[in-house]
Amino acid sequence: MRSDTIDGFLSGLAARIPAPGGGATAGLHAAQGAALVAMVARYSNGPKYAEHAATIDRVRESADDLCERSLELAEQDVAAFGAVGQAYGLPRSTPVEKTARSQAIASALAEAGRVPARVLAVAERIIALAEELRPVGNPNVISDIAAAADAARAAASTARVNVEINLCASTELENRAELVEAIASTDEILLQADKTTAAVREQILR
């Protein structure tokens, strides 16, 4: 995915193939959000912002790390979903094969649920960074803080529904409680993103 063109990725996304799909886009939404935070931080250097230099530097470094992590998760989602497809394609002619197939499906679905759950956690951190940078960053690029929050919001919302569909796909998930807990705070995360965007708009329009 890293070396693919935008056209190539979108063609794959639109094609009738299992992956990339919504889970990968959640990771890319998060990566864009993190990159936008990092960009605003880089525009917020120099003497004018010296008072908040330590915060800005920390936010930039964290955002860069989260951008990389988000790309990793997008790639992991493609791999995880591929493993689900392979598990469903296993033979089931005998009782032994049926048992092995069921176990493989449950294991693959568990990992396929874990990846978007990790994206959700990353999105939450990106929104927190955006909100931390908003009041001290360069006001000339403040709209990109809102763009970052909205991108991370899309990541969180998309990640949640991808966890939920994996929860619904199997009642035998060993990590069911883990996944349910992972998405429990999604509404709060989305609300925080909305508050950040609203604060940016208020700052712009005042």
N, C-alpha and C positions, 0 to 999 in steps of 0.2 A: 504493500500500500504506500510506503514512503516514496518509492521511486515511480509510482504510477502518476499519470497525468490526471487532471481533474476530469477531462473528457472520458478517460479510460475508466476511472472509478465510477463515474455516473452511469456509464454504459453497463458496467458490471452490476451496479445497483439496480438498474432497470431491467436487467435480464432475468429470465426464468431459471435462476440458479439459487441454491440455498444461501450462499454468502458471497459478498457482503450483504448485510441486511440492516435492520433497525439497530441491532446492538452495536455494529461497527459505526453507524452514524452517531450513536450516543457518544462514543469515544471521540469522534472527530468534532462534535459540538463542544465537548469539554476542552479539547486541544485548542480550538479557536478562542474559546473564552479565556483560557490561560495565556495564550499568545497576545491577546488584546490587553490583558492586565500588564503583561511584561512590556508591551509597547508604551503604554501610558507611563509606566515607571521610568522608562528610558527617556521619555520626554520631560520628566520631572526631576532633572538633575541640574547642577549648577548652583551658584550662590543664592539665587532667589529661593531655593528649596532646601538650603543648608540645614535649617532647623529640624527638618524631618528626614534628613539624608539617611540615617540609620534605618528608619522604617521603610523608606522607599527602596533602599538597597535590598533589604530582607524580602520585601514583597516581590521585587524583580527576580531574585534568585529562586524563591519558592514557586513563582509562576513559571519560570523556565523549567524547573523540575516537574511541575504538574503537566506542562505541555508534553514533555517527553513521556511521562507516565500515561497520559491519555492516549497517545499514539500506540504505546505498547498494548494497552487494553483494547484498542480497536482491532489490532492484529490478533490478540488473544481471542477476541470474540469470533473472528472468522474461523480460527482453528477450532475453537470449542464447538461451534455450530456444525463444522464439518465432521467432527467426531460424533455428534448426535445423529447426523445422517448416516454415517457408517454403522452406527449401532443398530439403527432401525433396519438396515439392509442385511444384517446377519441372518443366517439360516435359522429356521424354526420348524424343521421337519420332525424332530424327535423331542422327547421331554427334556433331555439334557441340553439340546440346542436352545429350546425355549427358555430354560432357566438361565443359560449363559447370556442369551440375548436380552432378557429382562434385566439382568444385573448390569450389563453393559449400557443399556439405555438409561437406567437410573443413575449410574456413575457419570455418564456423559451429560445428562440433564443437570446434575448437581453442579458440575463445573460450568456449564452454560449459564446457570443462574448466578454463580459466584462472580463471574466477570462483570456483568452489568451492575451488580451490587457494589463492586469496587469502583466502577465509574460514578455511581451515585455519591460515594464518599468523596471522590475527587472533586466532583461538581460542587459539593458543599464547601470544600476548602477554597475553591476558586471564587465562589460568591463572597466568602468571608474576606478574601484578599481584596476583591473589588471594593467592598464596602470600607475596608481599612484605608485603601488608597484614595478613595473619592474625596474626602475633605482636605487632603494634603497634596494631591497631585496637580499637575498642570491643568488649569481650567480650560485651556484651548482645545484639549482633547478629552474633555470630561464625557462627551457623548460616547466615547469608546468604553468607558466604564459601564454605561448602560448596555452597550452591545455585548460586553463581556458577561455581564450578569444574565442577560437574556440567552446567550449561547449556553452558559452553564445551566440555566433553567431548563432549556431544551434537553440538555444532556441528562439532567436528573429525571425529568418526566419520562423521557424515552427509556432510560435505564430501568425505571420502576416497572413499566409495562412489560419489559423484557424479562424481568425477574418474575413477574406475576404469571406470564404465560408458561414459564418453566415450572412454576409451582403447580399450575393446573394440569400440566402434561403428565405428571406422575404423582401418585399418592405414596410412593415408596422412597421419596427423597430422604436420605439420611440427614441432610442439612436443612430440612424444611424450616425448623425453628430459627436457624441462623439467618435464612433468607427473609423470613417474615420480619424478624427484628431489624434487618438491614434496611428495609423499605418503610419501616414504621414512621420515620421522621420526614418522609418525602414532602408532605404538605407544608411542613414548617420550612423546609429548604426552598420550596417554590415561593412561599410567602416572603422569605427574606430576599430572594432575587427580585420579586416585584417591588419590595420596599426600596431596594437599591436603585432600581430603574426610576421609580417615582421620585426619589430624592435627587437624582441627576436631572430629571425634567424640571423639577422645582428650581434647582440651582440655575438651569439654563434660562428659564422663563421669568425669573424674578426681576 
